[in-house]
């Protein structure tokens, strides 16, 4: 018996040494002693209650502490109508979680000296030279006047969503019709279009405000995706696969989901006027939920990817490891530090800041929310959320496929229960 214990102890120590060297996620281990697993079980009660009350159909949660997988669970249904249970490896349309991956992709080119952050993007896409800013707008016929921009749009502007570029479909009431009239999509509408053609059409439209003036969430990361294509001479799909997904072992992340994995794709839901959950139709809000299975050539760097909680956790763990995973240095520690440091002189969403692709938790926010100062993360349109907390050495992911969600507080409660389980 003593020999077995020693063997097990040695094996566990060996696994930790190997994982420390390559900094991969440890899956089959007793788990870190810094987690109270009785308290952690409160997460099960929380999600099962929301499902039983009919507030959500299903969800996946994932927690990594100290490079060790603490939890990766599915709750409820991936497809209630077909009675398909939610499994931990279910695939989700991660929408705007795509932005972080594209941002890392462009910063890999930054590390190769392809551009500098204050460089005008018109050096690579001439159509963006001499941008103009919206001055007046007539809603009756969507006509407008413009004034010259004070300066060119830079790479830093795009990475921080401060360029003045707005969003199609979900943007401001003024800019949405301007984009619609020019047939500029949100990234998920026209699967047969070419990314470059739509980004050049975007270049002809006015900015919502002067570059660098304020934070406006928009098509900035789709434009970064096209800049990747221009600089790498590869499609964004091929570039991300070759430079990020394959090196990290992200085997379930795609723009075009293979047909043999379609069964793992979670269904999308929304709410009716009475807040009852209903299936998302193929024409609702101009987004066909089957888009992951449609063979497309328009690769939206801002919203187009489908992934799993574990695949995305690998990506986040790489950043938490200062750019290294599985023995491969994806980004340098200094560039990761830059990306996860507030870049703007003004806050977003209250008191938080924005880095180069991520929302950053400030000391003010950390006073009244569980996340520690310096945590970085974001989310996706269909209800997926992620963050990494360097101080707690923690990666957390929560995934559903439902918007709007009148019980959005579930995300906050999940966060609370994660931190209360830490010793």
RODO-2510 file (C-alpha; in nm, 4 decimals, decimal comma):
residues 423
     n   res          X          Y          Z
     1     x     0,0000     0,0000     0,0000
     2     x     0,2829     0,2370     0,0865
     3     x     0,4509     0,1624    -0,2442
     4     x     0,1333     0,2477    -0,4338
     5     x     0,0960     0,5767    -0,2483
     6     x     0,4549     0,6658    -0,3280
     7     x     0,4062     0,5737    -0,6911
     8     x     0,0924     0,7824    -0,7115
     9     x     0,2622     1,0736    -0,5383
    10     x     0,5582     1,0503    -0,7727
    11     x     0,3298     1,0286    -1,0755
    12     x     0,1345     1,3324    -0,9631
    13     x     0,4561     1,5260    -0,8983
    14     x     0,5914     1,4210    -1,2387
    15     x     0,2726     1,5389    -1,4118
    16     x     0,2999     1,8727    -1,2374
    17     x     0,6642     1,9116    -1,3352
    18     x     0,5842     1,8316    -1,7001
    19     x     0,2836     2,0639    -1,6988
    20     x     0,4918     2,3372    -1,5412
    21     x     0,7497     2,3007    -1,8154
    22     x     0,5013     2,3070    -2,1034
    23     x     0,2338     2,4967    -1,9074
    24     x    -0,0509     2,2845    -2,0356
    25     x    -0,3771     2,2373    -1,8490
    26     x    -0,3674     1,9401    -1,6102
    27     x    -0,6864     1,7424    -1,6591
    28     x    -0,6701     1,4195    -1,4585
    29     x    -0,5533     1,5263    -1,1153
    30     x    -0,7000     1,5561    -0,7648
    31     x    -0,7320     1,9302    -0,8261
    32     x    -0,5707     2,2199    -0,6421
    33     x    -0,6015     2,2303    -0,2633
    34     x    -0,6855     2,5997    -0,2908
    35     x    -1,0432     2,5105    -0,3958
    36     x    -1,3194     2,4159    -0,1506
    37     x    -1,5108     2,1559    -0,3504
    38     x    -1,8107     2,1519    -0,1173
    39     x    -1,8563     2,5217    -0,1828
    40     x    -1,7892     2,4709    -0,5530
    41     x    -2,0911     2,2381    -0,5697
    42     x    -2,3131     2,5430    -0,5198
    43     x    -2,2609     2,6090    -0,8914
    44     x    -2,4471     2,2864    -0,9705
    45     x    -2,7411     2,3986    -0,7574
    46     x    -2,7447     2,7403    -0,9226
    47     x    -2,7550     2,6169    -1,2824
    48     x    -2,9951     2,3317    -1,2148
    49     x    -3,2324     2,5784    -1,0482
    50     x    -3,2293     2,8125    -1,3482
    51     x    -3,2953     2,5213    -1,5827
    52     x    -3,5761     2,3807    -1,3688
    53     x    -3,7372     2,7252    -1,3556
    54     x    -3,7289     2,7460    -1,7348
    55     x    -3,4983     3,0487    -1,7376
    56     x    -3,2316     2,8874    -1,9589
    57     x    -3,2245     2,5652    -2,1610
    58     x    -2,8660     2,4629    -2,0992
    59     x    -2,5145     2,5798    -2,0228
    60     x    -2,1511     2,4747    -1,9920
    61     x    -1,9175     2,6033    -1,7234
    62     x    -1,5412     2,5663    -1,6968
    63     x    -1,2962     2,6654    -1,4246
    64     x    -0,9182     2,6312    -1,4280
    65     x    -0,7175     2,7108    -1,1151
    66     x    -0,3383     2,6985    -1,1055
    67     x    -0,3246     2,5329    -1,4495
    68     x    -0,5530     2,2513    -1,3288
    69     x    -0,9021     2,1781    -1,4602
    70     x    -1,1325     2,2202    -1,1625
    71     x    -1,4657     2,1973    -1,3394
    72     x    -1,6010     2,1472    -1,6923
    73     x    -1,9701     2,0573    -1,6835
    74     x    -2,2762     2,0636    -1,9019
    75     x    -2,6192     2,1433    -1,7613
    76     x    -2,9636     2,0959    -1,9121
    77     x    -3,0125     2,0580    -2,2855
    78     x    -2,8011     2,1431    -2,5870
    79     x    -3,1224     2,0997    -2,7880
    80     x    -3,4373     2,0625    -2,5794
    81     x    -3,6650     1,9850    -2,8732
    82     x    -3,4477     1,6892    -2,9738
    83     x    -3,3794     1,5973    -2,6089
    84     x    -3,0035     1,6217    -2,6589
    85     x    -2,8370     1,6738    -2,3236
    86     x    -2,5720     1,9423    -2,2853
    87     x    -2,2273     1,7869    -2,2670
    88     x    -1,9082     1,9554    -2,1555
    89     x    -1,7686     1,9379    -2,5110
    90     x    -2,0716     2,1051    -2,6736
    91     x    -1,9849     2,3560    -2,9450
    92     x    -2,0965     2,7180    -2,9145
    93     x    -2,1152     3,0137    -3,1489
    94     x    -1,8749     3,2314    -2,9519
    95     x    -1,9530     3,5476    -3,1497
    96     x    -1,7455     3,8354    -3,0037
    97     x    -1,5133     3,5995    -2,8200
    98     x    -1,3654     3,5689    -3,1686
    99     x    -1,2253     3,9193    -3,1192
   100     x    -0,9640     3,8137    -2,8638
   101     x    -0,8303     3,5437    -3,0960
   102     x    -0,8099     3,7836    -3,3912
   103     x    -0,6408     4,0415    -3,1672
   104     x    -0,3750     3,7880    -3,0690
   105     x    -0,3367     3,7014    -3,4373
   106     x    -0,2633     4,0623    -3,5356
   107     x    -0,0234     4,1069    -3,2424
   108     x     0,1746     3,8059    -3,3630
   109     x     0,2354     4,0072    -3,6801
   110     x     0,3257     4,3070    -3,4623
   111     x     0,5968     4,0913    -3,3073
   112     x     0,7299     4,0217    -3,6568
   113     x     0,7701     4,3938    -3,7184
   114     x     0,4966     4,4042    -3,9830
   115     x     0,3493     4,7260    -3,8354
   116     x     0,3629     4,9535    -3,5321
   117     x     0,0611     5,0420    -3,3190
   118     x     0,0423     5,4080    -3,4202
   119     x     0,0827     5,3255    -3,7885
   120     x    -0,2087     5,4317    -4,0126
   121     x    -0,4002     5,1317    -4,1451
   122     x    -0,4134     5,3127    -4,4789
   123     x    -0,0504     5,2043    -4,5244
   124     x    -0,1982     4,8590    -4,5899
   125     x    -0,5501     4,9437    -4,7116
   126     x    -0,5267     5,2662    -4,9182
   127     x    -0,9066     5,3032    -4,9226
   128     x    -0,8900     5,4144    -4,5578
   129     x    -0,6700     5,7159    -4,6357
   130     x    -0,8270     6,0536    -4,5508
   131     x    -1,1183     5,9279    -4,3360
   132     x    -1,4194     6,1505    -4,2697
   133     x    -1,6420     6,1896    -3,9637
   134     x    -2,0216     6,2161    -3,9598
   135     x    -2,1365     6,5761    -3,9163
   136     x    -2,5129     6,5851    -3,9816
   137     x    -2,7613     6,3062    -4,0496
   138     x    -3,1114     6,3063    -4,1993
   139     x    -3,3056     5,9963    -4,0784
   140     x    -3,5764     6,0512    -4,3391
   141     x    -3,3541     5,9490    -4,6292
   142     x    -3,0279     5,8429    -4,4486
   143     x    -2,8308     6,1218    -4,6158
   144     x    -2,5509     6,2861    -4,4235
   145     x    -2,2691     6,5368    -4,4325
   146     x    -1,9139     6,4864    -4,3112
   147     x    -1,6054     6,6690    -4,1931
   148     x    -1,2437     6,5533    -4,2357
   149     x    -1,1052     6,3392    -3,9568
   150     x    -0,8354     6,4995    -3,7439
   151     x    -0,5999     6,2120    -3,8188
   152     x    -0,5741     5,8668    -3,9744
   153     x    -0,7066     5,5489    -3,8116
   154     x    -0,4278     5,3483    -3,6454
   155     x    -0,3868     4,9862    -3,5422
   156     x    -0,4164     5,0919    -3,1780
   157     x    -0,7512     5,2559    -3,2564
   158     x    -0,8839     4,9292    -3,3976
   159     x    -0,7548     4,7150    -3,1115
   160     x    -0,9136     4,9480    -2,8539
   161     x    -1,2405     5,0142    -3,0423
   162     x    -1,1693     5,3855    -3,0458
   163     x    -1,1451     5,4370    -3,4236
   164     x    -1,4983     5,5707    -3,4677
   165     x    -1,6070     5,2633    -3,6623
   166     x    -1,9513     5,1498    -3,5425
   167     x    -2,1385     4,8189    -3,5764
   168     x    -2,3876     4,7044    -3,8377
   169     x    -2,7145     4,5582    -3,7007
   170     x    -2,6279     4,6138    -3,3311
   171     x    -2,4667     4,9587    -3,3484
   172     x    -2,6043     5,3084    -3,2980
   173     x    -2,9379     5,4126    -3,4476
   174     x    -2,7614     5,6561    -3,6792
   175     x    -2,4829     5,4326    -3,8081
   176     x    -2,6871     5,1131    -3,8530
   177     x    -2,8903     5,2474    -4,1482
   178     x    -2,5782     5,3985    -4,3050
   179     x    -2,4059     5,0593    -4,2955
   180     x    -2,7199     4,8800    -4,4155
   181     x    -2,7537     5,1116    -4,7157
   182     x    -2,3927     5,0344    -4,8112
   183     x    -2,4472     4,6575    -4,7613
   184     x    -2,1836     4,6361    -4,4898
   185     x    -2,2750     4,3353    -4,2687
   186     x    -2,2167     4,2604    -3,9019
   187     x    -1,9999     3,9700    -4,0120
   188     x    -2,2574     3,6927    -4,0141
   189     x    -2,4970     3,7971    -4,2879
   190     x    -2,3461     3,7417    -4,6311
   191     x    -2,1463     3,4179    -4,6265
   192     x    -2,0611     3,4413    -4,9965
   193     x    -1,9117     3,7904    -4,9806
   194     x    -1,5398     3,8542    -4,9523
   195     x    -1,4076     4,0154    -4,6357
   196     x    -1,1835     4,2526    -4,8288
   197     x    -1,4675     4,3827    -5,0455
   198     x    -1,6825     4,4642    -4,7424
   199     x    -1,3978     4,6275    -4,5521
   200     x    -1,3189     4,8490    -4,8515
   201     x    -1,6882     4,9440    -4,8646
   202     x    -1,6640     5,0306    -4,4942
   203     x    -1,3718     5,2615    -4,5737
   204     x    -1,6001     5,4832    -4,7825
   205     x    -1,8391     5,5455    -4,4923
   206     x    -1,8112     5,8135    -4,2231
   207     x    -1,6776     5,7493    -3,8762
   208     x    -1,9141     5,7997    -3,5834
   209     x    -1,6569     6,0235    -3,4123
   210     x    -1,2972     6,1380    -3,4367
   211     x    -1,0353     5,8592    -3,4094
   212     x    -0,9246     5,8092    -3,0502
   213     x    -1,2014     6,0274    -2,9100
   214     x    -1,4001     5,7569    -2,7272
   215     x    -1,4832     5,3873    -2,7078
   216     x    -1,7331     5,2699    -2,9711
   217     x    -1,7802     4,8963    -3,0045
   218     x    -1,7747     4,8190    -3,3741
   219     x    -1,6387     4,6358    -3,6770
   220     x    -1,2820     4,7168    -3,5764
   221     x    -1,1817     4,3538    -3,5273
   222     x    -1,3321     4,2456    -3,8590
   223     x    -1,1048     4,5056    -4,0128
   224     x    -0,8101     4,3666    -3,8153
   225     x    -0,8969     4,0270    -3,9643
   226     x    -0,8662     4,1710    -4,3131
   227     x    -0,5363     4,3366    -4,2207
   228     x    -0,4127     3,9917    -4,1163
   229     x    -0,5082     3,8619    -4,4598
   230     x    -0,3264     4,1493    -4,6311
   231     x    -0,0068     4,1101    -4,4280
   232     x     0,0050     3,7296    -4,4132
   233     x    -0,1177     3,6573    -4,7675
   234     x    -0,3499     3,3937    -4,6150
   235     x    -0,7207     3,3857    -4,5447
   236     x    -0,8048     3,4635    -4,1834
   237     x    -0,9343     3,1077    -4,1479
   238     x    -0,6051     2,9577    -4,2641
   239     x    -0,3934     3,2019    -4,0641
   240     x    -0,5671     3,1367    -3,7301
   241     x    -0,5628     2,7629    -3,7900
   242     x    -0,1920     2,7573    -3,8708
   243     x    -0,0650     3,0143    -3,6217
   244     x    -0,2934     2,9628    -3,3198
   245     x    -0,5285     2,6625    -3,3310
   246     x    -0,2814     2,3963    -3,4424
   247     x     0,0076     2,5059    -3,2158
   248     x    -0,2218     2,5259    -2,9121
   249     x    -0,4074     2,2041    -2,9914
   250     x    -0,7430     2,3810    -3,0269
   251     x    -0,9133     2,0998    -3,2169
   252     x    -1,2719     2,2277    -3,1891
   253     x    -1,2481     2,5895    -3,3059
   254     x    -1,3667     2,6753    -3,6579
   255     x    -1,5196     2,9288    -3,8922
   256     x    -1,6579     2,6314    -4,0870
   257     x    -1,7595     2,3518    -3,8486
   258     x    -1,7038     2,0041    -4,0040
   259     x    -2,0237     1,8116    -4,0729
   260     x    -1,9164     1,5239    -3,8468
   261     x    -1,9180     1,7645    -3,5487
   262     x    -2,2556     1,9212    -3,6248
   263     x    -2,4295     1,7043    -3,3654
   264     x    -2,2313     1,8802    -3,0907
   265     x    -2,3535     2,2271    -3,1889
   266     x    -2,5842     2,3705    -2,9220
   267     x    -2,9182     2,5141    -3,0373
   268     x    -2,9827     2,8894    -3,0182
   269     x    -3,2738     3,0344    -2,8218
   270     x    -3,4317     3,3729    -2,7594
   271     x    -3,7289     3,5070    -2,5611
   272     x    -4,0771     3,6081    -2,6709
   273     x    -4,2623     3,9158    -2,5449
   274     x    -4,3574     3,7253    -2,2283
   275     x    -3,9951     3,6270    -2,1618
   276     x    -4,0652     3,2647    -2,2508
   277     x    -3,7712     3,0902    -2,4173
   278     x    -3,8290     3,0028    -2,7828
   279     x    -3,6134     2,8662    -3,0613
   280     x    -3,4160     3,1205    -3,2650
   281     x    -3,5624     3,1121    -3,6173
   282     x    -3,3503     3,1126    -3,9318
   283     x    -3,4609     3,4670    -4,0206
   284     x    -3,4615     3,6286    -3,6760
   285     x    -3,2402     3,9395    -3,6634
   286     x    -3,0938     3,8418    -4,0022
   287     x    -2,8812     3,5667    -3,8476
   288     x    -2,9368     3,2081    -3,9534
   289     x    -2,8199     3,0016    -3,6527
   290     x    -2,6926     2,7342    -3,8907
   291     x    -2,4148     2,9644    -4,0103
   292     x    -2,1349     2,7561    -3,8485
   293     x    -2,2291     2,4695    -4,0817
   294     x    -2,2477     2,6823    -4,3970
   295     x    -1,9290     2,6680    -4,5988
   296     x    -1,8308     3,0330    -4,6024
   297     x    -1,5461     3,2394    -4,7363
   298     x    -1,6328     3,5556    -4,5421
   299     x    -1,4362     3,5177    -4,2209
   300     x    -1,5515     3,7598    -3,9522
   301     x    -1,2635     3,8285    -3,7150
   302     x    -1,5097     3,9929    -3,4814
   303     x    -1,7788     3,7257    -3,4509
   304     x    -1,7428     3,4256    -3,6814
   305     x    -1,5882     3,1444    -3,4756
   306     x    -1,7455     2,8404    -3,3115
   307     x    -1,5634     2,6697    -3,0250
   308     x    -1,5889     2,4744    -2,7003
   309     x    -1,5319     2,5878    -2,3446
   310     x    -1,2157     2,3781    -2,3176
   311     x    -1,0667     2,4982    -2,6467
   312     x    -1,1207     2,8572    -2,5423
   313     x    -0,9746     2,7829    -2,1998
   314     x    -0,6556     2,6625    -2,3685
   315     x    -0,6342     2,9953    -2,5500
   316     x    -0,6881     3,1885    -2,2258
   317     x    -0,4421     2,9742    -2,0325
   318     x    -0,1807     3,0588    -2,2958
   319     x    -0,2314     3,4283    -2,2174
   320     x    -0,2254     3,3620    -1,8438
   321     x     0,1031     3,1767    -1,9030
   322     x     0,2456     3,4960    -2,0554
   323     x     0,2062     3,3742    -2,4108
   324     x     0,3307     3,0180    -2,3683
   325     x     0,1444     2,6864    -2,3921
   326     x     0,2418     2,3291    -2,4681
   327     x     0,6057     2,4335    -2,4950
   328     x     0,5281     2,6912    -2,7657
   329     x     0,5658     3,0673    -2,7266
   330     x     0,2721     3,2212    -2,9145
   331     x     0,3360     3,5759    -2,7924
   332     x     0,6128     3,7328    -2,5863
   333     x     0,5385     3,8079    -2,2183
   334     x     0,5730     4,1808    -2,2802
   335     x     0,3170     4,1857    -2,5617
   336     x     0,0702     3,9890    -2,3472
   337     x     0,1267     4,2486    -2,0762
   338     x     0,0519     4,5263    -2,3250
   339     x    -0,2651     4,3556    -2,4455
   340     x    -0,3959     4,3099    -2,0923
   341     x    -0,3196     4,6625    -1,9735
   342     x    -0,5668     4,9496    -2,0095
   343     x    -0,4801     5,1561    -2,3181
   344     x    -0,7432     5,4293    -2,3167
   345     x    -0,7570     5,7463    -2,1090
   346     x    -1,1290     5,6938    -2,0505
   347     x    -1,3258     5,4040    -1,9002
   348     x    -1,5748     5,1713    -2,0664
   349     x    -1,8812     5,0085    -1,9068
   350     x    -1,8573     5,2171    -1,5915
   351     x    -1,5110     5,2003    -1,4374
   352     x    -1,3306     4,9333    -1,6416
   353     x    -1,0657     5,0021    -1,9043
   354     x    -0,9920     4,8442    -2,2409
   355     x    -0,6618     4,6922    -2,3491
   356     x    -0,5598     4,5634    -2,6903
   357     x    -0,8611     4,3370    -2,7374
   358     x    -0,9795     4,2864    -2,3783
   359     x    -1,1826     4,4563    -2,1075
   360     x    -0,9593     4,5117    -1,8039
   361     x    -1,0843     4,5080    -1,4437
   362     x    -0,9647     4,8197    -1,2600
   363     x    -0,9030     4,8679    -0,8895
   364     x    -1,2297     5,0619    -0,8678
   365     x    -1,4285     4,7754    -1,0195
   366     x    -1,2494     4,5196    -0,8011
   367     x    -1,3825     4,7016    -0,4951
   368     x    -1,7381     4,5859    -0,5627
   369     x    -1,7017     4,2790    -0,7882
   370     x    -1,5250     3,9456    -0,7209
   371     x    -1,2703     3,9658    -1,0029
   372     x    -0,9302     4,0937    -0,9004
   373     x    -0,7728     4,4033    -1,0485
   374     x    -0,5990     4,3147    -1,3738
   375     x    -0,8446     4,0446    -1,4768
   376     x    -0,9161     4,0489    -1,8485
   377     x    -1,2031     3,9117    -2,0535
   378     x    -1,5102     3,9780    -2,2670
   379     x    -1,8079     3,7827    -2,4007
   380     x    -2,0247     3,6978    -2,6984
   381     x    -2,3649     3,8015    -2,8320
   382     x    -2,5323     3,4666    -2,7597
   383     x    -2,4378     3,4716    -2,3919
   384     x    -2,0857     3,3314    -2,3735
   385     x    -1,8525     3,4912    -2,1170
   386     x    -1,4877     3,4431    -2,0257
   387     x    -1,2244     3,5986    -1,8044
   388     x    -0,8762     3,5269    -1,6745
   389     x    -0,7589     3,6483    -1,3337
   390     x    -0,3773     3,6624    -1,3114
   391     x    -0,3786     3,7306    -0,9366
   392     x    -0,5895     3,4216    -0,8628
   393     x    -0,4300     3,2239    -1,1509
   394     x    -0,7812     3,1510    -1,2702
   395     x    -0,9597     3,0977    -1,6035
   396     x    -1,3406     3,0938    -1,6045
   397     x    -1,5843     3,0334    -1,8885
   398     x    -1,9636     3,0328    -1,8958
   399     x    -2,1469     2,9454    -2,2172
   400     x    -2,5125     2,9562    -2,3172
   401     x    -2,6822     3,0201    -2,6534
   402     x    -2,9583     3,2634    -2,5706
   403     x    -3,0188     3,6330    -2,6318
   404     x    -3,1847     3,8329    -2,4971
   405     x    -3,1764     3,6694    -2,1561
   406     x    -3,3938     3,8336    -1,8935
   407     x    -3,2056     3,6300    -1,6318
   408     x    -2,8655     3,7695    -1,7247
   409     x    -2,7763     3,7801    -1,3547
   410     x    -2,6824     3,4110    -1,3794
   411     x    -2,3471     3,5201    -1,5201
   412     x    -2,2826     3,7377    -1,2142
   413     x    -2,3906     3,4653    -0,9746
   414     x    -2,1580     3,2169    -1,1442
   415     x    -1,8724     3,4597    -1,0904
   416     x    -1,9640     3,5003    -0,7225
   417     x    -1,9745     3,1254    -0,6673
   418     x    -1,6386     3,0740    -0,8358
   419     x    -1,4611     3,3116    -0,6010
   420     x    -1,6405     3,1991    -0,2840
   421     x    -1,5044     2,8479    -0,3509
   422     x    -1,1418     2,9651    -0,3359
   423     x    -0,9618     2,9170    -0,0053
***
